[in-house]
Amino acid sequence: MAPGPAPGLAMDESFGPLERESLTARVYGELRAALMEGRFWPGHRFKIRELAAAMRVSETPVREALMQLVRERGLEMHAGRSITVARLSLAQYLELRTIRLMLEGLAAETAATRIGPDGIATLAAAHEELVAAERAGRWRAAIRANWRFHHTLYRAAAMPELLALLEGLWLRNGPLLNYLYPHAMPTYAGRHRHLEVLDALARRDAVQVRAAIQADTIEGGRLLVQLLEDMETGRVALIEGPAASIVEHATE
């Protein structure tokens, strides 16, 4: 005789939580990807009711997903229980960059030995999209294309635990990249470092792939570091949002 349900557990109760958890997971995945891609500015305030309506779900999975992202430090909860996209100080950005240089370097070096021609072609297309978006002033598209380039490279390393760590770092780093455009656009002394990455991948030069991706992080973010420093010292104020602008303050 087949065993029945556990005492005190109705059959319909055994399926409801699974459905809700699945819905929460989908909402969480969408919001997590949006943070990594830089679709939200630092300080963006989430309104649960509006977000639930936009995603066509109830407020419960949205609230649960937001709280998970708070625990992962991608979001912050404030007094009054408002939830916003986390801001990074200059010191936090530099500390996270130091960690990224090591972990992203490892992922890039490993990817050089495992990526195939299709993967390299996908990287090249993402870079072309980035360049085109920058030229056209489509800043949000540029940020997303840059994320696709890096994420595709790191995923090619086929190290899921390392990729999870990197995604956790980009969860916090992604929104800050909105500061790049148009006031701290990446600049390079020579060729774009993405091109050096692509050339080194074609040669299967793992050491050079690591060096190029690390140089991209440092050189590409040089003006961002300066902007963060200027903001913290009060030399400039950044008015955030899609029509971002900088207000310069007079200094003695």
N, C-alpha and C positions, 0 to 999 in steps of 0.2 A: 504494500500500500504506500502510495507516494506521500511524503510528509507534507503537511499543510503549512500555511504561513505561520511565522513565529507568533506566539501568544501576544495579544495586545496590538498587533500590527495589521491594519486593514489593507487589502490588496491595492486599493487605489492610492493609499499613502506611500506605497513603495515606489511609485513612478513619478509622482508630482515633483519631488525635490530634484530628481535627475533632469527633468525638463527645464526647471528654473536655472539649475547650475549650468546647463548647456547654453541657455540664453545669456546668462551672465558672462560666460566665457566668450561668447561671440561679441558682446558689447565691449568687454575688456580688450579683446584682440583688436577691434577697430580703433579704440582710443589709444591703445599702446602704439599701434602702427602710426597713428596720426602724430603722436608726440615724437617718435623717432624721426619721422619725415619732416618735422618742423611745421606742421599745419597749425599749431597754436603758438602764440607769443608767450614769453615769460610773463607771469602775472595774470594771464587770462582767467577770468572767473567763470566757473561752470554753474549753470542754473539747471538743476536736475529736471525740473518739469519741462523746460524748453528742450533740453537734450533728449529726454525720453520721447517727446513728440517728434523731434527731427529724426530719431532712429526708429520710430514706430514700435516702441516697446513700453512696458510699464515703468514706473519710477524705481521699482525694487532692483532689477538687474543693473540699472544705471548707477544707483547708489552703491551697490555692492562692488561694481567694477571700479568706481572712483575710489572707494576705500582701499581696494587692493593696490591701486596705483599710488595712493598716499603711503601705504606701507613700503612700497618700493622706492619712495622718495622722488618720484616723478611729479607728484602733486603735493600740495601742502594744505593742511586744514588749519583754519584760523579761528580765533574767538568768534562766537556767533555761528560756528560750524560752516562757514563759507569755505569752498574748496577752489584753489587756484593752481595754475601751472607754476611749478617751483622756479624760483630765480636762483641764479648762480652768482656768487661773488667772484671777483678776480682770483682770489686765493683758491676757491673751490674749483674754478675752471682750470687753473694751472695744475692743481693736484690731480684732477681727473685726466687732464691731458698727459701727465706723466705716466699714469696707469695705462691710458690708451696707447701711448707710444710703445709700451712693452707688449701689451696683448694684441694690438692690431698689427704690430710688426711680426709677431709670431704667426698670426692668422695669415697674413700676406705671404710670408715665407713658405708656409706649408701649402698654401693654395697654389703656389708656383709649380709644385711637383704633382698636383692633382687636377688642375683645371684643364678642360678640353677646349678645342677650337670654338665650339659653340659658346662656351662661357666667356672666352676672350672677345668674341664678336658681340656678346651682350654688354660687356664692359665698354667696348668701343662705342656702341650705340648710346649708352648712358652718358658717356663723356660728350659726344656730339650734341646730345640733347641739352646738356648743361651749358655748353658754349653758346648754342643757339638761343637758349633762354636768357642768358646774361646779355647777349647782344640786343635782344628785343626788350630788355627791361622787365621780363617776366620772372620776378624774383622768387616767388613761391615755387614756380616750376623748376627754377635753378636749384633751389634747396632740395627738392624732392629727387631731382636727377642725380645730385651729388650723393644723396643717401643711397640710391639704387646702385651707384657705382661701388661704393664702399661695401654695402651689404652683400652684393653679388660676389665680390672678391672674398670676403670673409666666409661666406657660406660655402664657397668652393673648397675651403680647407677641409671640409667634412669632419669638423670637430664640434659636435653639437653643444658640448658643455662650454667650450670657449665661446661659441657664438652666443649662447645665452648670457654670458658675462658681458660681452660686447654690446648686446642689445640693451642690457641694463644700464650701461654707461651712456649709450645714445638716447635712452629714454630721458635722461637729464640734460644731455648736450644738445639734442635736436632743436628744442625751442629757441635756444640762444643763437642759433645760426641765422635767425631772422634779423639779427643785428648786423649781419654782414652787408646786406643790401639796402640801400646803395652807398652806405657811409663807411664801410670797412671791407670793400670788395677784395677777394683774394688776389694777391700779386705774387709773381715769381721772378727771380733774377734772370732766368733763362726760359726754357720751355716749361709748359704746364707739367706739373709732376705726374698727372694722370697719364700723359703720353709716355713718360719714362717708365711708369708701371707697365703699360701695355707692351712697350718694347722689351722690357726685361722678362715679361711673361712669355713672349714669343721665343726668347732665347732660353727659357727655363732657367734663368739666373735668379735663384731664390734669394741670394744675399742682396742683390740689387733691387729686387722687388720690395724687400723689407726696408731698405734705405730710402727708396722713392716714396713709399707710403708714409714713412715717418717724416720725411722732408715736406711732404704735402701738408701734413697736420701742422707743422711748425710754421712754414712759410705762408700757407694759405690763411692761417689764423693770426698772423703778425699784427695786422691792423685792428683785428678784433680785440686783441690784448690791449692795444693802445686805447681803443675806445672805452673798454671797461675801466681802465685806469683813469681816463679823463672823466668818466661818469662818477667814479668813486671819490675823486678829489674835487668834484664840483666844477671842473673846467667846462663841462658840457652837460646838457640834459637831453635825453633822448625821449621824444614824444613817440610812444609806441603805437603800432597798428599798421594796417595796410598802406596808409599814407604817412609812413614814419618820417620824422624830421628831427633835426638836431638844433638845439638852441645853445649858442655859445655864451658863456659867462665871462665877463671881463675879469682879468686877474691882474694883481699889482706886481 
